[in-house]
Amino acid sequence: MTSWLKTPLGDRHFPIIMIDGIHLGEHLVLIALGIDAEGEKQVLGLREGDTENGQVARSLLRDLVERGLDPERARLFVIDGAKALTSAIRKMFGSLADIQRCQIHKRRNILGHLPDHLHESVKAVLKEAWNLGDAKLAKRRLERLASSLEAKHPGAAASVREGLDETLTLQRLGISGRLYKKLRSTNAIENLNSGIATYSKNVKRWQGGSMVVRWVSAAIVEAERKFRRVQGWRDIEKLVRALDATQQNLEATAQRVA
């Protein structure tokens, strides 16, 4: 386990990183899943804590960087939208981090502010917007949705607006098709977490964080044997070009300011 958690990461580029947490008893384990340019998945690291707070997230990201993950290269982070995690990513990677908010989590949050009779119509609008190939058009559609909800359901309107741009990141980067469907949510890492939960289901009492980490690590080693390339992996090259272009634009802007 110790060897696995210290594996150097500098010999491969992971343009996509998914991060999510799994609760086991009173413990939370935050896991980072990397996807390389060939669509191959690898669990990059984990951190155990009692809540999904900024300190745990920063500790996980700091570990990845210390093991060779280049903080000076643009990449895509796919997350559920937790504010502490978003803040930690921004602090560690700055503007080089493009964040894609999980659309499934966002939809769930929006619907949680609405009565049942509005769910289907709002889901239809969200689906339409998130299926558009034009991020600017999708943003206008979502802003109109928020405006239409403002008077009677201000909580839902605020939920639509909160992190709106981050739900459209893949569209802004020009990603569509099967890769878009795969990266628009955190399903890939949630499936891993489901496997971890199944692997450890017979544990009735967690005797400390070390025990949790050992079980999660063993479950991950088992799960990695069944990993397959992500669907639409051939379009990852297009994503990498878009991320690199974003980085070049940022560097050019910084040079002009300097």
N, C-alpha and C positions, 0 to 999 in steps of 0.2 A: 504493500500500500504506500509506504513512504517513498519507494522508488518511483511508483506511478505518479504520485503527486508532485514529484520534482522533475518530471520529464521536461527537457528543454523544448521550447516552442519556436525557436528562431529559424529552424530549417524548413518550415512550411508557412505559406501565407494563408491566413484564414480571413477572407474578406467579409465573412458573415459570422456573427456570434449571437447565439440565442442565450438568454439568461432567465432562469425561473427558479422558484423555491419549492421545496417539498417539506411538509410538516410531519414529523415523526414524534409522537408524544408531545412533550413541551419544547422540543427542539425544531429549529428550522435549518435546512441545508440549502444553501444557494449554489446552483450548479451552472457552469458555463459550457455550452455546447458549440464547438466550432465547426464550420463547414468550409472546406478548402475550395480552390479554384476548379477542382475536378468533381465537386459535389460529394466528396467523402466526408463523413461526419466523425468527429472525435471529441470526447469529453475533455475539456482543457483543464478544468480545476473545479474545486468546491470549497465552500467555507461554511462552518457550522456556527449558529447563533441561536438566540431565543426569539428574535423578531427579524423581519425583513427591513432592517434599518440601514442607514447610510454607512455606518461603521463596518458592518459585515460586507456590504457591497464594495466599499473602497478597499477593504482587505483582500477580497477576491480579485479585483482588477489589478491591484498592486502586485499580487503574486504572479498574475499572468505576465505583466510587463517585466518583472524581475527575472522571469524564466525565458524571456526572449520575444514576447509579443511586442511588435514595433508600435510605440505610441505616436509615431510621426507619420503613420500611413493611414489614409482614410479607409473606413470600413463601415459596414452596416450592422447595427445592433437591433435585434428583434426582442422586444420585451412586452410585458403585460401592461405597462404604464405606471408602475409604482413610482411615486415621486422621489423616494430616497434612492432608488436605482437609477432613475434618469439623472438626478443630481450628481451621483457618483460617476457616471459615464461622462457627463459633461466636464466634471472637474478633472478627470484623468486624461481624456482624449480631446476635449475642447470641441472646436468646430469641425474637426476631422471625423467626428462621430455622427453618422446619419442614423437617426433612430426611427424604426418602424414600430408604431404602436399596434398591438394585437387588435384587429378589428372585431374579433369575437368578444373580447373583454369590453371594448368600448361600446359595442351594441348592447351588451348586457347591462352596462352601467346606465346607458341612456334609458333603456326600457324600464329599469328599476325606479325611475322617477315618473313613470307614466301609468295611467289606468290601463287595464287589459284591453279595452275596446280600441285603443290607439296603437297597440303593438304592431299589428299587421301592416298598417299604412306607413308607420315610421320605418319598420324593417324594409319595406319596399323602397323607400327613398334612400335609405342607407345603402342597400344593395345596388341600386342604380348608380349612385355617386361613386361607390368604390369599384364599380365595374367599368367606369369611364377611363378612356386612355389619356385624357387630358386632365392633369392635376388641377389646373386653374379653374376649369369648368366644374370639376368635382367639388372644389372648395366653395365656389359660388352656390352650388346646389345645397351643400350642407349649411352654409350661412343662411340661405333662405329657409331651410328647415328650422334652424334655431330661432329665426325671427318669427316664424309661424307659431312656435311653441311658447314664446316669451311671455305673453299676457297671462295665459292660464296655467302654464307649466314651466315656470322660470328655472326650476332645478334641472329639468331635462334640457332646456335651452343652454344652460351653463355647461352641462355635461357634453353637449354636442361641440361647443366652442373650445372646451378645455382640451389641449393637445391635438386640436383639429389637424394642423399641418403635419403632425407626426403620423397620423393615420393615412396620409397620402404620400409618404416618402417614396415608396416603390413606384407609384405612378409618376411622380416628379422625375425619378431617375430613368423612366422609360421602360420599366420592366412589366411584362405582361405574360399571358399564357400560363403554362404549368408552374413555372418558377414563381410567378406572382402568387398563384394560389397556395404554393407551399410556404411562402415567406410572409404572407399577409397576416398570419396568426402565429401563436407560440405552440401550435399543436405538436410539432415535432419533438420539442423538449418535454411537453406535457405527457406525450406517449412514453418517453423515457421515465419520467417520474412515476407514471402509472405502473410501469414494470418494476421500479424500485419498491413501490408500495406492495405489490404482489409478492415480490421476493422476500420481503420482511414481514409479511402479514402474521406470521406465527409468533412474532416477538410480542410479548404482553407487557413487558416492563423494560424501559430503556434506562440502563444504569450509567448515565453520564454521556457527555458529548463524544468521547472517544469511541464508545461502543456504537453510537449512531454513525460516525464517520467510517468505521470498519465495515459495517453492514452496507452502507450506501456504496462504498468503494467496491465491495465484492459484487454487489448487484450491477454496478456499472460495467465491471469487467465482463460479467456474463452477458449483459445487454449488447456490448460493443461487438460481440461475435456475430450478432444478427443484424448489425447496421447495414443499410443499403444506401447507395447514392440517392440524393434527393431528386425528386422528379423535376424535370426541366433544367437539369444541371448544365446542359450545353449553353444556356443563356447566362451562366454566371460570368463568362468572359465579357458579355455586354455590361453586366453590373459593375465589374471591375473597371472597365473603361469609363463608365459614368462616374464612379467614385474617384478615379484618378483625375478626371476632368474637373470635378469639384475641388479637389485638392490643388490643382494647378491654378484655378481661378482664385482661391484663397491666398495662395502664395504670391500671385501677381498683384493682388489688391494690397497685401501687406508691404510689398516692395514699393508700390506707389506711395503709400502713406509714409513709409520710412524716408 
